[in-house]
Every structure is written in structure tokens, then in C-alpha cells.
Amino acid sequence: MNLNRPHTLSNIHTPSHAQRHVLADKIKMSSKPTASPNTAPAPETQEPADPSTKPDAHGDDDAVPARFSPEQEQELLSESNDHKTQANALFASKKYDTALSKYDEAVAVCPNYLDFEVAVLKSNIAACHLKLEEWKSAATAATESLTRLEKLEKADADAAAHEAAEAAEGGGGRGGDREQRRGGGGARARG
């Protein structure tokens, strides 16, 4: 594997906070990736979530995206995974342009609120761009992937902080009851 910037791949997984912001600022100044026009084909079940598929996570952290029913979500995720499987095979056979199109199709049908799945697809798109030596597009896709992962990390940290706050404020009466209702079976057996 002969990449001019091998450190770029490792940065996809562990960039510093400052590196992400510098990269994001550079990307904002450049044009948007060409993947957007290819996302036109949408399944007939996607119309409720169309408004949620457009905004990035940059400014809409508080917005609640529209969600599909569990059945629709599973169907869309399955279709997305089919496209991803085809794209992975194309990538393995070094057909990076075609793989890129298939990954774009996978992103187009994947529910936008499934941050981890979209992050993986965007990371794969970045890998295609790296193989094609399309550095700006690779950086854009990698940043989109990192943004999704950062959103998940923030949600995990917020949930942990919320649990810690609940535990701290309810150390005696009600807090203990909440812990028992959550499955604190050991505490219930003692009391």
C-alpha cells in the first residue's frame, strides 16, 4: 500500500480535538463533496425523515431527528448493508470509483440518525477517496465520520453525567428506589 499520507488513516480513528477543528475549518472553506447529488434515489418510506437527513451535527445537536418505525428502519438498514457489502467487495477488487458510488447509495438509504452506521460508511468513503488520491474529499468524508463518532461519544458522556447527577442527588430515599427499579437486585435483596 503506497499512500503519500499514511498518517491520515490513523488520524481517522484518533485525531486530537484541535486537529478536528482545524480540519473542519479547512473543509468549510472548500467545496462540499460530490456525494450529495448521487443521493437522489430515496425509498418511498423515507419522506418522514427527509428534513432530518439534511442538517449536519455541527449546529443541530439539540434537534431531534425524525425516526422511522422499527420495521422501516430495519428495512432501510438492511438495504444499506446490502449496498455496503457490494461496495466492500468492489473495494477489495480495487474498483474504488464503483465502490464509492455503492457507499454513497448505502448512505442515501441509511437512516440519518444511526450515527455509528453512517460513521462507518463515511469512513469507508474516505478510504475510497484516499485510494483515488482525492485528498480533500477524503478529509471531508473522514471529518463527517469523526463528527458522527464524536456525537456518539458526547451522548455517552451526557448519559454518564446524568446518571452520576441522579445518584448524587438521590443518595438516600428516592435515588435508592430508582436504582432498585433499574435492576439493582442486590440492593433489594438486602433491604
VENRA-V494298 format. One line per field, one symbol per residue. phi: phi as a letter, one per 30 degrees, with the letter a starting at -180 (. if undefined). psi: psi as a letter, one per 20 degrees, with the letter a starting at -180 (. if undefined). Layout:
phi: ???
psi: ???
This chain:
phi: .ccdbdddddddcbddeddddddddddddddddddeddcddbddddedceddddddddccdddcddbddeddedddddddddddddddddddcicddddeddddddddcdedddedddddddddddddddddhcdddddddddddddddddddddddddddddddddddcecddedddddddjdedddddc
psi: onphmhigghihhlqrghgghgggghhhhrrqqjhghijgoqqijihhjghiigqrigilhipoqqqrqhgggggghggghgggggggggghjkmhghggghhghghhipphimggghggghghgggghghjkngghghgggghghgghhgggggggggghgghgghghkheehghgghghijmhghhhh.
